């Protein structure tokens, strides 16, 4: 995660975005925590959306299974179960075009990129360090996110001094797509 944060900060500096606001979801929210810990003050604020500060040990077997599927069968094999976690059933049924765009994104993700990010996520351990984040923070979970439940965002909120907290009602993992007006 620190490497992802270093890269995000370097990219922001190179393109004149340092001093702006950082919005990250879900792995981006993890990256945002690393930015707050290792690069304080680079951004005016950090929005940590649909994310976690640490993957519970009980979830590691599910991650291992996804990694195995990606390596053996490719990203297309992860598309359907991922979409089922990322969006509510009602949204999937009512928005086939939006779902197909996200499905294409999943299918086109490189296996090495997916596995390396997954390994970074599994190795992340920010919960005990959250109090070291001094930047202004908004924590924003999706109410119906089965993969990163609201309690994970509450842990982040409770760990960061003066963190703001809100929730995207009715949304799962990709609340910016499922409830864009509310998310924005």
C-alpha positions in Angstrom: 0.0 0.0 0.0 2.8 2.4 0.7 4.1 1.9 -2.9 0.6 2.7 -4.2 0.5 5.8 -2.0 4.0 6.8 -3.2 2.9 6.4 -6.8 -0.3 8.3 -6.3 1.6 11.2 -4.7 4.2 11.2 -7.5 1.5 11.2 -10.1 -0.3 14.1 -8.3 2.9 16.1 -8.1 3.8 15.4 -11.7 0.4 16.5 -13.0 -0.2 19.5 -10.6 -2.9 17.7 -8.5 -1.0 17.9 -5.2 -2.9 20.3 -3.0 -6.3 19.1 -4.3 -8.7 16.6 -2.7 -8.0 12.8 -2.8 -11.0 10.5 -3.3 -10.3 6.8 -3.2 -12.5 3.8 -3.4 -12.1 0.8 -2.4 -8.4 0.0 -3.0 -8.1 3.8 -3.5 -9.4 4.3 0.0 -6.7 2.0 1.3 -4.2 4.0 -0.7 -5.7 7.2 0.8 -5.0 5.9 4.3 -1.4 5.2 3.3 -1.2 8.7 1.8 -2.4 10.1 5.2 0.1 8.1 7.1 3.2 8.5 4.8 2.5 11.7 2.9 0.5 14.0 5.3 -0.5 17.3 3.9 -0.1 16.5 0.2 -3.8 16.8 -0.3 -6.4 19.1 1.3 -8.5 16.2 2.3 -8.8 12.4 1.9 -12.1 10.7 1.1 -11.9 7.0 2.0 -14.9 5.4 0.3 -16.2 1.8 0.6 -12.9 0.6 2.1 -11.2 -1.0 5.1 -8.1 -0.5 7.2 -7.3 -4.2 7.4 -8.6 -7.4 5.9 -9.8 -9.7 8.7 -8.0 -13.0 8.9 -11.3 -14.8 8.4 -11.6 -13.3 4.9 -8.2 -14.4 3.7 -9.4 -17.8 2.4 -12.0 -16.0 0.2 -9.2 -13.8 -1.2 -7.0 -16.9 -1.7 -9.8 -18.5 -3.7 -10.2 -15.4 -5.9 -6.5 -15.3 -6.5 -6.5 -19.0 -7.5 -9.4 -18.4 -9.9 -7.7 -15.4 -11.5 -4.4 -17.3 -12.0 -6.0 -20.5 -13.3 -9.0 -19.2 -15.2 -8.4 -15.5 -15.9 -10.3 -12.5 -14.9 -13.5 -13.3 -16.8 -14.2 -16.1 -14.3 -14.3 -13.5 -11.5 -16.7 -11.2 -13.3 -20.1 -12.6 -12.2 -19.2 -13.2 -8.5 -17.5 -9.8 -8.3 -20.6 -8.0 -9.8 -22.8 -9.8 -7.3 -20.7 -8.3 -4.4 -20.3 -4.9 -6.0 -23.9 -4.1 -6.8 -27.3 -5.0 -5.3 -29.5 -7.5 -7.1 -32.1 -4.8 -7.9 -29.4 -2.5 -9.4 -27.9 -5.3 -11.6 -31.4 -6.2 -12.9 -32.3 -2.5 -13.7 -29.0 -1.4 -15.2 -27.6 -4.0 -17.6 -25.6 -1.4 -19.6 -23.8 -0.1 -16.5 -23.2 -3.6 -15.3 -21.7 -4.6 -18.7 -19.3 -1.7 -18.5 -18.0 -2.8 -15.1 -17.9 -6.4 -16.3 -15.7 -5.4 -19.2 -13.4 -3.5 -16.8 -13.1 -6.6 -14.7 -12.4 -8.8 -17.7 -9.8 -6.4 -19.0 -7.9 -6.2 -15.7 -4.5 -7.9 -16.0 -4.1 -10.9 -13.8 -0.7 -9.7 -12.5 -2.2 -6.3 -11.7 -5.1 -7.9 -9.9 -2.9 -10.4 -7.9 -0.4 -7.7 -6.9 -3.1 -5.4 -5.7 -4.8 -8.2 -3.9 -1.6 -9.2 -2.2 -1.1 -5.5 -1.1 -4.6 -5.5 0.3 -4.0 -8.7 2.2 -0.8 -7.3 3.7 -2.3 -4.0 4.7 -2.5 -3.3 8.5 -3.6 0.2 9.1 -6.1 -0.2 11.9 -3.6 0.4 14.8 -2.0 3.3 12.9 -5.1 5.3 12.0 -4.7 7.8 14.8 -1.6 9.0 12.9 -3.7 10.4 10.0 -4.0 14.2 10.6 -5.4 15.3 7.2 -9.1 16.1 7.1 -10.9 12.8 6.3 -14.4 11.8 5.1 -15.2 8.1 5.6 -18.0 7.0 3.2 -19.3 3.4 3.1 -22.0 1.9 1.0 -24.9 0.8 3.3 -25.3 -2.6 1.6 -21.6 -3.4 0.8 -21.2 -7.2 1.6 -17.4 -7.2 1.0 -16.5 -4.2 3.0 -19.4 -3.8 5.5 -20.2 -0.6 7.3 -18.5 -1.8 10.5 -15.1 -1.6 8.6 -15.7 2.1 7.8 -16.8 2.7 11.4 -13.4 1.3 12.5 -11.7 3.9 10.2 -13.9 6.7 11.4 -13.3 5.8 15.1 -9.5 5.5 14.5 -8.9 8.9 12.8 -9.3 11.9 15.0 -12.0 14.3 13.8 -12.9 12.1 10.7 -16.2 13.0 9.1 -18.6 10.1 8.4 -21.5 9.6 6.0 -23.1 6.7 4.3 -24.4 6.1 0.8 -27.8 4.6 1.5 -29.0 1.6 -0.6 -25.6 1.2 -2.3 -23.2 -1.7 -2.3 -19.5 -1.6 -3.1 -19.4 0.8 -6.1 -21.7 3.4 -4.6 -20.5 6.1 -7.1 -22.1 4.0 -9.9 -25.1 2.7 -8.0 -26.1 6.0 -6.3 -24.1 8.7 -8.1 -26.1 11.7 -6.9 -25.9 10.6 -3.3 -22.2 9.7 -3.5 -21.3 13.1 -5.1 
